[in-house]
Amino acid sequence: MNYKFKTKPYGHQLDALEASWDKENFAYFMEMGTGKSKVLLDNAAVLYDKGEINALLLIAPKGVYKNWFDSEIPVHLPDHISKKIVLWKTSDKSIKQIKKLNTLFEPGTDLRILIMNVESFSSGNGADFAYKFLSAHPKSMVAIDESTTIKTPTSNRTKNILKLSDHCKYRRILTGSPVTKSPLDLYSQCQFLDPWLLDHQSYYTFRARYSICKKIQVNGRQIEIVVGYKNLGELSDKIKNFSKRILKEDCLDLPEKTFVKHYVELTKEQK
């Protein structure tokens, strides 16, 4: 790919980018340390330069989402891209924060980037603002980092994030381990990308296709539990059509590990 990257991609990163950059829906199943964040930002940069997107909504867990603001974007997003970046702060209702959020809706050709923590979607406040952001920028990309955080179909945050899927042009999910407990973890993650990617719009039809269930009696009532799995080869083949799986052991050009010491001041309570 002939593109002016800010940081040179490794071979596996370039492969992932070439496989995904123009797809409306894609999953980066890349193991920790293989640089999936850079691939996502390069993808957004290419689409912005081609006039395909003008906004990016990044959703990540609370312990990770600030890293996008402090490190990933400054290091990897090309400098020639004019941008406005705002970090969502759930409890911050200050005038200063409101002014920052309002810059995302000002006229202009900048790439608007909103970074939100996934926990903020558990209530309506964060979800409402995300919807407002996407409604103002229909040519947008939504990316979910550590996408297993939406693996539970019944949770509020999963339901609220799935509703955003129809209001953006491009969708991306990123995680090193798409399956944490069972293959059923894949349902909501893929549902966010497109309900028809796995040919099952209902979680229960998906579960019936890929799991073995057994009915048991608990406290006088009958419930159904998963006792095994089936058709996993078929599921794997379907996922390959819209994802890239990269393991560290497959990356021959990765540099040696570097270790950095972080000095943290203890709070009064910790002392």
Phi, psi and omega per residue, in radians:
M1 nan 2.136 -3.107
N2 -1.509 1.545 -3.081
Y3 -2.452 2.537 -3.130
K4 -1.507 1.547 -3.136
F5 -1.327 2.645 3.051
K6 -1.360 -0.748 3.027
T7 -2.100 2.350 -3.063
K8 -1.126 2.234 3.138
P9 -1.346 2.570 2.972
Y10 -1.304 2.918 -3.080
G11 -1.002 -0.761 -3.107
H12 -1.200 -0.549 3.098
Q13 -1.202 -0.705 3.108
L14 -1.139 -0.673 3.092
D15 -1.068 -0.773 -3.137
A16 -1.133 -0.697 -3.136
L17 -1.167 -0.774 -3.136
E18 -1.131 -0.548 3.137
A19 -1.312 -0.362 -2.934
S20 -2.103 -0.400 -2.778
W21 -0.980 -0.610 -3.094
D22 -1.796 0.116 -3.140
K23 -1.444 2.453 3.101
E24 -1.219 -0.573 -3.109
N25 -2.262 2.282 3.122
F26 -2.757 2.596 3.139
A27 -2.074 2.170 3.029
Y28 -1.687 1.667 3.088
F29 -1.639 1.322 -3.026
M30 -2.027 2.186 -3.077
E31 -1.029 2.607 3.130
M32 -0.938 2.322 -3.136
G33 1.694 -0.091 3.131
T34 -1.675 -0.050 2.989
G35 1.466 0.774 3.135
K36 -1.209 -0.512 3.130
S37 -1.092 -0.743 3.119
K38 -1.093 -0.734 -3.135
V39 -1.067 -0.757 3.133
L40 -1.075 -0.776 -3.116
L41 -1.206 -0.651 3.050
D42 -1.114 -0.685 3.109
N43 -1.077 -0.806 3.116
A44 -1.096 -0.692 -3.123
A45 -1.117 -0.785 3.132
V46 -1.076 -0.802 -3.125
L47 -1.147 -0.651 3.095
Y48 -1.124 -0.807 -3.131
D49 -1.096 -0.493 3.124
K50 -1.549 0.040 3.111
G51 1.348 0.293 -3.090
E52 -1.518 -0.492 3.085
I53 -2.363 2.711 3.029
N54 -2.296 0.108 -3.139
A55 -2.664 2.622 3.127
L56 -2.391 2.147 3.031
L57 -1.850 2.016 3.126
L58 -1.815 2.199 3.132
I59 -2.085 2.209 -3.102
A60 -2.580 2.817 3.109
P61 -1.077 2.750 -3.056
K62 -0.957 -0.689 -3.108
G63 -1.354 -0.076 -3.045
V64 -2.071 -0.546 -2.894
Y65 -1.125 -0.528 3.105
K66 -1.186 -0.452 3.137
N67 -1.114 -0.552 3.076
W68 -1.099 -0.719 -3.104
F69 -1.269 -0.786 -3.039
D70 -1.390 -0.565 -2.957
S71 -2.212 -1.033 -2.958
E72 -1.054 -0.868 -3.109
I73 -1.165 -0.848 3.105
P74 -1.026 -0.612 -3.082
V75 -1.380 -0.693 -2.931
H76 -1.915 -0.462 -3.095
L77 -1.313 2.196 -3.073
P78 -0.933 2.461 -3.070
D79 -1.181 -0.420 -3.095
H80 -1.260 -0.194 -3.136
I81 -1.492 2.058 3.078
S82 -1.334 2.261 -2.986
K83 -2.514 2.705 2.977
K84 -2.171 2.138 -3.052
I85 -2.114 2.264 3.110
V86 -2.297 2.324 3.088
L87 -1.672 2.135 3.129
W88 -1.208 2.345 3.093
K89 -2.252 1.849 -3.002
T90 -0.943 -0.791 -3.035
S91 -1.608 -0.018 -3.091
D92 -1.617 1.860 3.115
K93 -1.922 0.370 -3.081
S94 -1.215 2.766 3.106
I95 -1.073 -0.662 3.127
K96 -1.049 -0.780 -3.139
Q97 -1.197 -0.696 3.119
I98 -1.082 -0.699 3.102
K99 -1.098 -0.713 3.108
K100 -1.079 -0.804 -3.141
L101 -1.100 -0.633 -3.125
N102 -1.175 -0.425 3.116
T103 -1.112 -0.382 -3.140
L104 -1.214 -0.244 -3.081
F105 -1.954 0.048 3.118
E106 -1.269 2.618 3.097
P107 -1.082 2.616 3.123
G108 2.609 3.044 -3.097
T109 -1.900 0.150 3.125
D110 -1.098 2.679 2.950
L111 -1.349 2.072 -3.121
R112 -1.594 2.155 -3.120
I113 -2.108 2.092 3.077
L114 -1.976 2.179 -3.133
I115 -1.945 2.114 -3.069
M116 -2.210 2.571 3.043
N117 -1.488 2.476 -3.025
V118 -1.086 -0.496 -3.135
E119 -1.125 -0.442 -3.123
S120 -1.207 -0.194 3.126
F121 -1.574 0.027 3.103
S122 -1.264 -0.400 3.079
S123 -2.118 3.005 -3.031
G124 -1.235 -0.441 -3.014
N125 -1.034 -0.943 3.131
G126 -1.137 -0.750 -3.135
A127 -1.088 -0.702 -3.139
D128 -1.116 -0.722 -3.129
F129 -1.216 -0.680 3.106
A130 -1.064 -0.727 3.109
Y131 -1.108 -0.739 3.107
K132 -1.063 -0.746 3.135
F133 -1.079 -0.818 -3.116
L134 -1.230 -0.591 3.112
S135 -1.128 -0.596 3.123
A136 -1.345 -0.363 -3.094
H137 -2.318 1.352 -3.098
P138 -1.106 -0.408 3.078
K139 -1.580 1.273 -3.019
S140 -2.248 2.880 2.996
M141 -2.087 2.421 3.009
V142 -2.040 2.233 -3.136
A143 -2.184 2.330 3.118
I144 -1.954 1.955 3.088
D145 -1.470 2.489 -3.042
E146 0.918 1.056 -2.974
S147 -1.177 -0.152 3.054
T148 -1.173 -0.185 3.064
T149 -1.167 -0.208 3.070
I150 -2.010 0.482 -3.080
K151 -1.304 -0.328 -3.097
T152 -1.616 1.884 -3.047
P153 -1.063 -0.451 -3.052
T154 -1.569 -0.132 -3.102
S155 -1.315 2.621 -3.124
N156 -1.053 -0.762 -3.078
R157 -1.152 -0.636 3.084
T158 -1.115 -0.810 -3.137
K159 -1.059 -0.770 -3.115
N160 -1.169 -0.658 3.140
I161 -1.262 -0.652 3.112
L162 -1.081 -0.549 3.129
K163 -1.146 -0.425 -3.133
L164 -1.274 -0.365 -3.008
S165 -0.968 -0.620 -3.100
D166 -1.369 -0.121 -3.015
H167 -1.946 0.337 3.081
C168 -2.408 2.815 -3.091
K169 -1.538 -0.625 -3.114
Y170 -2.222 2.517 -3.129
R171 -2.293 2.375 3.122
R172 -2.379 2.482 2.957
I173 -2.160 2.544 -3.099
L174 -2.316 2.275 3.018
T175 -2.930 2.633 3.087
G176 -1.480 -0.442 -3.102
S177 -2.315 1.526 -3.101
P178 -1.131 -0.385 3.112
V179 -2.057 2.025 3.142
T180 -1.765 -0.683 -3.129
K181 -2.140 -0.669 -3.124
S182 -2.710 2.809 3.090
P183 -1.021 -0.343 3.131
L184 -1.187 -0.267 3.067
D185 -1.034 -0.397 -3.051
L186 -1.296 -0.387 -2.981
Y187 -0.982 -1.022 -3.063
S188 -1.163 -0.628 3.127
Q189 -1.067 -0.798 3.133
C190 -1.300 -0.526 3.084
Q191 -1.068 -0.653 3.098
F192 -1.084 -0.717 -3.132
L193 -1.165 -0.889 3.133
D194 -3.026 2.167 -3.106
P195 -1.017 -0.378 -3.050
W196 -1.696 -0.003 -3.124
L197 -1.081 -0.608 3.135
L198 -1.850 0.157 3.097
D199 1.134 0.300 -3.135
H200 -2.365 1.954 3.110
Q201 -1.437 -0.404 -3.119
S202 -1.801 2.395 3.087
Y203 -1.057 -0.619 -3.069
Y204 -1.253 -0.611 3.054
T205 -1.240 -0.604 3.078
F206 -1.122 -0.814 3.137
R207 -1.098 -0.697 -3.138
A208 -1.132 -0.563 -3.114
R209 -1.316 -0.628 -2.968
Y210 -2.052 0.078 3.091
S211 -2.318 2.793 3.071
I212 -1.894 2.123 -3.061
C213 -1.957 2.708 3.136
K214 -2.412 2.417 3.126
K215 -1.599 2.306 3.112
I216 -2.309 2.817 3.114
Q217 -1.676 2.202 3.093
V218 -2.320 2.063 3.139
N219 0.913 0.743 3.067
G220 1.420 0.039 3.093
R221 -2.228 2.729 -3.075
Q222 -1.630 2.229 3.061
I223 -2.236 2.811 -3.117
E224 -1.907 2.232 3.116
I225 -2.122 2.691 3.111
V226 -1.486 2.217 -3.136
V227 -2.059 -0.067 3.134
G228 -3.100 -3.096 -3.075
Y229 -2.361 2.762 -3.106
K230 -2.595 2.911 3.090
N231 0.960 0.539 -3.069
L232 -1.264 -0.481 3.053
G233 -1.110 -0.724 3.093
E234 -1.099 -0.772 3.140
L235 -1.090 -0.756 3.126
S236 -1.062 -0.731 -3.141
D237 -1.121 -0.662 3.134
K238 -1.158 -0.723 -3.093
I239 -1.167 -0.577 -3.127
K240 -1.029 -0.457 -3.090
N241 -1.208 -0.353 -3.083
F242 -2.380 0.449 -3.112
S243 -2.558 2.890 3.041
K244 -2.277 2.094 3.119
R245 -1.783 2.123 -3.132
I246 -2.277 2.185 3.075
L247 -1.871 2.666 3.138
K248 -0.991 -0.676 -3.085
E249 -1.140 -0.307 3.127
D250 -1.565 -0.141 -3.052
C251 -1.704 1.728 -3.047
L252 -1.361 -0.331 -3.042
D253 -1.836 0.215 3.112
L254 -1.193 2.472 3.107
P255 -1.293 2.963 3.060
E256 -1.136 2.703 3.106
K257 -1.101 2.496 3.001
T258 -2.046 2.453 -3.101
F259 -2.000 2.293 -3.127
V260 -2.130 2.312 3.075
K261 -1.489 2.319 3.061
H262 -1.992 2.169 3.119
Y263 -1.725 2.129 -3.042
V264 -2.063 2.263 3.117
E265 -1.321 2.290 3.100
L266 -1.303 2.516 3.033
T267 -1.344 2.963 3.094
K268 -1.017 -0.755 -3.105
E269 -1.113 -0.721 -3.137
Q270 -1.189 -0.670 3.100
K271 -1.078 nan nan
